[in-house]
Protein backbone atom coordinates (compact mmCIF):
# COMPACT_ATOMS: atom_id res chain seq x y z
CA UNK A 1 0.00 0.00 0.00
CA UNK A 2 1.11 3.55 -0.63
CA UNK A 3 0.51 7.10 0.58
CA UNK A 4 2.09 10.05 -1.21
CA UNK A 5 2.33 13.76 -0.60
CA UNK A 6 4.58 16.45 -2.05
CA UNK A 7 7.46 15.58 0.31
CA UNK A 8 7.56 11.77 0.50
CA UNK A 9 6.04 8.51 -0.69
CA UNK A 10 5.28 6.05 2.10
CA UNK A 11 4.99 2.38 1.27
CA UNK A 12 3.73 0.11 4.03
CA UNK A 13 2.89 -3.56 4.41
CA UNK A 14 1.58 -5.51 7.38
CA UNK A 15 4.02 -8.13 8.62
CA UNK A 16 2.73 -11.27 10.34
CA UNK A 17 5.73 -12.43 12.39
CA UNK A 18 7.11 -9.12 13.57
CA UNK A 19 8.35 -7.87 16.92
CA UNK A 20 5.66 -5.47 18.16
CA UNK A 21 8.13 -3.39 20.20
CA UNK A 22 10.30 -2.17 17.31
CA UNK A 23 9.48 0.21 14.49
CA UNK A 24 10.57 -1.24 11.15
CA UNK A 25 11.24 1.77 8.89
CA UNK A 26 13.66 2.58 6.05
CA UNK A 27 14.47 5.95 4.48
CA UNK A 28 15.53 6.31 0.84
CA UNK A 29 16.84 9.39 -0.92
CA UNK A 30 17.64 9.14 -4.60
CA UNK A 31 20.85 10.48 -6.13
CA UNK A 32 18.80 12.83 -8.29
CA UNK A 33 17.99 14.91 -5.21
CA UNK A 34 21.52 16.22 -4.78
CA UNK A 35 24.93 15.52 -3.35
CA UNK A 36 25.60 13.38 -0.27
CA UNK A 37 25.30 16.35 2.09
CA UNK A 38 21.75 17.12 0.91
CA UNK A 39 20.68 13.48 0.95
CA UNK A 40 21.99 13.00 4.49
CA UNK A 41 20.25 16.18 5.62
CA UNK A 42 16.94 14.79 4.36
CA UNK A 43 17.51 11.46 6.10
CA UNK A 44 18.39 13.23 9.37
CA UNK A 45 15.19 15.25 9.12
CA UNK A 46 13.13 12.12 8.48
CA UNK A 47 14.71 10.24 11.40
CA UNK A 48 14.08 13.17 13.71
CA UNK A 49 10.44 13.45 12.59
CA UNK A 50 9.88 9.73 13.13
CA UNK A 51 11.39 9.85 16.63
CA UNK A 52 8.89 12.57 17.50
CA UNK A 53 6.04 10.74 15.77
CA UNK A 54 6.59 7.60 17.83
CA UNK A 55 6.26 9.68 21.02
CA UNK A 56 3.35 11.91 20.00
CA UNK A 57 1.07 9.94 17.67
CA UNK A 58 0.03 6.32 17.69
CA UNK A 59 1.97 4.47 14.99
CA UNK A 60 1.05 0.88 14.22
CA UNK A 61 4.13 -1.28 14.88
CA UNK A 62 2.63 -4.20 12.90
CA UNK A 63 3.67 -2.52 9.66
CA UNK A 64 6.96 -2.23 7.84
CA UNK A 65 7.49 1.23 6.31
CA UNK A 66 9.57 2.50 3.39
CA UNK A 67 9.82 6.29 3.13
CA UNK A 68 11.10 7.63 -0.19
CA UNK A 69 12.00 11.32 -0.05
CA UNK A 70 11.32 13.82 -2.83
CA UNK A 71 13.44 16.82 -3.75
CA UNK A 72 10.86 19.28 -2.36
CA UNK A 73 11.97 18.32 1.17
CA UNK A 74 15.15 20.38 0.85
CA UNK A 75 13.46 23.70 0.19
CA UNK A 76 10.62 23.60 2.73
CA UNK A 77 10.40 24.29 6.44
CA UNK A 78 10.86 21.45 8.89
CA UNK A 79 7.63 22.29 10.74
CA UNK A 80 5.46 22.01 7.63
CA UNK A 81 7.03 18.71 6.59
CA UNK A 82 6.56 17.34 10.11
CA UNK A 83 2.85 18.21 10.22
CA UNK A 84 2.27 16.64 6.80
CA UNK A 85 4.04 13.40 7.77
CA UNK A 86 2.19 13.23 11.09
CA UNK A 87 -1.11 13.41 9.19
CA UNK A 88 -0.07 10.66 6.80
CA UNK A 89 1.15 8.31 9.51
CA UNK A 90 -2.06 8.90 11.47
CA UNK A 91 -4.05 7.66 8.44
CA UNK A 92 -2.26 4.28 8.51
CA UNK A 93 -4.18 1.96 10.83
C-alpha positions in Angstrom: 0.0 0.0 0.0 1.1 3.6 -0.6 0.5 7.1 0.6 2.1 10.1 -1.2 2.3 13.8 -0.6 4.6 16.4 -2.1 7.5 15.6 0.3 7.6 11.8 0.5 6.0 8.5 -0.7 5.3 6.1 2.1 5.0 2.4 1.3 3.7 0.1 4.0 2.9 -3.6 4.4 1.6 -5.5 7.4 4.0 -8.1 8.6 2.7 -11.3 10.3 5.7 -12.4 12.4 7.1 -9.1 13.6 8.3 -7.9 16.9 5.7 -5.5 18.2 8.1 -3.4 20.2 10.3 -2.2 17.3 9.5 0.2 14.5 10.6 -1.2 11.1 11.2 1.8 8.9 13.7 2.6 6.1 14.5 5.9 4.5 15.5 6.3 0.8 16.8 9.4 -0.9 17.6 9.1 -4.6 20.9 10.5 -6.1 18.8 12.8 -8.3 18.0 14.9 -5.2 21.5 16.2 -4.8 24.9 15.5 -3.4 25.6 13.4 -0.3 25.3 16.3 2.1 21.8 17.1 0.9 20.7 13.5 1.0 22.0 13.0 4.5 20.2 16.2 5.6 16.9 14.8 4.4 17.5 11.5 6.1 18.4 13.2 9.4 15.2 15.2 9.1 13.1 12.1 8.5 14.7 10.2 11.4 14.1 13.2 13.7 10.4 13.5 12.6 9.9 9.7 13.1 11.4 9.8 16.6 8.9 12.6 17.5 6.0 10.7 15.8 6.6 7.6 17.8 6.3 9.7 21.0 3.4 11.9 20.0 1.1 9.9 17.7 0.0 6.3 17.7 2.0 4.5 15.0 1.1 0.9 14.2 4.1 -1.3 14.9 2.6 -4.2 12.9 3.7 -2.5 9.7 7.0 -2.2 7.8 7.5 1.2 6.3 9.6 2.5 3.4 9.8 6.3 3.1 11.1 7.6 -0.2 12.0 11.3 0.0 11.3 13.8 -2.8 13.4 16.8 -3.8 10.9 19.3 -2.4 12.0 18.3 1.2 15.1 20.4 0.9 13.5 23.7 0.2 10.6 23.6 2.7 10.4 24.3 6.4 10.9 21.4 8.9 7.6 22.3 10.7 5.5 22.0 7.6 7.0 18.7 6.6 6.6 17.3 10.1 2.9 18.2 10.2 2.3 16.6 6.8 4.0 13.4 7.8 2.2 13.2 11.1 -1.1 13.4 9.2 -0.1 10.7 6.8 1.2 8.3 9.5 -2.1 8.9 11.5 -4.1 7.7 8.4 -2.3 4.3 8.5 -4.2 2.0 10.8 
